[in-house]
Amino acid sequence: MGLNEKDRIDKLLEIFPNPASNLLNIYFPTRGSGQVTVFDLSGKMLLNEIYFGEQMQVDVSDFPSGMYLIRVADDEKVAVKKFVVE
């Protein structure tokens, strides 16, 4: 996969609000199922869930304030984005 393809996939993944304080909404680029994983910047996995459909919500109210990475993967592609918890 070239850089341009990766950029395109990342732009199709929508997360909001960013920064978040309670719930993070995730809209996926394609329907179906896949895996959502959240990491802190030290690489510690904080969440690992399977999604079904086009959207899901993640409760971040117990996450300490800071920056995080969210990784979304299905059978064909992977997207990673940063988000902030206030």
C-alpha positions as CSV (number, residue, x, y, z in Angstrom):
1,M,0.0,0.0,0.0
2,G,1.4,3.4,-1.0
3,L,1.4,6.5,1.1
4,N,-1.3,8.1,-0.9
5,E,-3.6,5.1,-0.3
6,K,-2.9,5.2,3.4
7,D,-3.6,9.0,3.6
8,R,-6.9,8.4,1.7
9,I,-8.1,5.7,4.1
10,D,-7.2,7.8,7.2
11,K,-9.1,10.7,5.9
12,L,-12.2,8.6,5.4
13,L,-12.2,7.6,9.1
14,E,-14.0,10.2,11.2
15,I,-13.6,10.6,15.0
16,F,-15.3,13.4,17.0
17,P,-15.4,15.3,19.1
18,N,-11.6,15.9,19.2
19,P,-10.8,16.7,22.0
20,A,-13.2,14.4,23.8
21,S,-14.2,14.2,27.4
22,N,-16.9,11.5,27.6
23,L,-17.8,9.8,24.4
24,L,-15.7,9.5,21.2
25,N,-17.8,8.9,18.1
26,I,-16.2,6.9,15.3
27,Y,-17.5,6.6,11.7
28,F,-15.9,4.0,9.6
29,P,-15.0,4.3,5.9
30,T,-16.8,1.1,5.0
31,R,-19.7,-0.9,6.4
32,G,-18.9,-4.3,7.9
33,S,-16.8,-5.3,10.8
34,G,-13.4,-4.9,12.1
35,Q,-11.3,-4.0,15.2
36,V,-10.9,-0.8,17.1
37,T,-7.8,-0.5,19.4
38,V,-6.9,2.5,21.5
39,F,-3.3,3.1,22.7
40,D,-1.7,5.7,24.9
41,L,1.5,7.3,23.6
42,S,3.6,4.9,25.6
43,G,2.0,2.0,23.5
44,K,-0.2,0.6,26.3
45,M,-3.4,-0.8,24.9
46,L,-6.4,0.7,26.6
47,L,-9.3,-0.7,24.5
48,N,-9.7,-3.5,22.0
49,E,-13.2,-4.0,20.6
50,I,-14.8,-5.5,17.5
51,Y,-17.1,-3.1,15.6
52,F,-20.1,-4.0,13.4
53,G,-21.7,-1.4,11.0
54,E,-20.7,2.1,10.2
55,Q,-20.2,3.7,13.6
56,M,-19.6,3.2,17.3
57,Q,-19.0,5.2,20.4
58,V,-16.1,4.7,22.8
59,D,-16.4,5.8,26.5
60,V,-13.3,7.8,27.2
61,S,-14.5,9.3,30.5
62,D,-12.1,7.2,32.6
63,F,-9.1,7.9,30.4
64,P,-6.6,10.4,31.9
65,S,-6.2,13.7,30.0
66,G,-3.8,13.4,27.1
67,M,-3.2,12.3,23.6
68,Y,-4.1,8.8,22.3
69,L,-3.9,6.8,19.1
70,I,-6.9,4.9,17.7
71,R,-6.3,2.1,15.2
72,V,-9.2,0.8,13.1
73,A,-8.6,-2.3,11.0
74,D,-10.8,-4.5,8.8
75,D,-9.8,-7.3,6.5
76,E,-8.3,-5.0,3.9
77,K,-7.0,-1.8,5.5
78,V,-5.8,-0.1,8.6
79,A,-6.2,3.5,9.7
80,V,-4.6,5.3,12.6
81,K,-5.6,8.7,14.0
82,K,-4.7,10.7,17.1
83,F,-7.2,12.1,19.5
84,V,-7.1,14.1,22.7
85,V,-9.0,13.5,26.0
86,E,-9.6,16.5,28.1
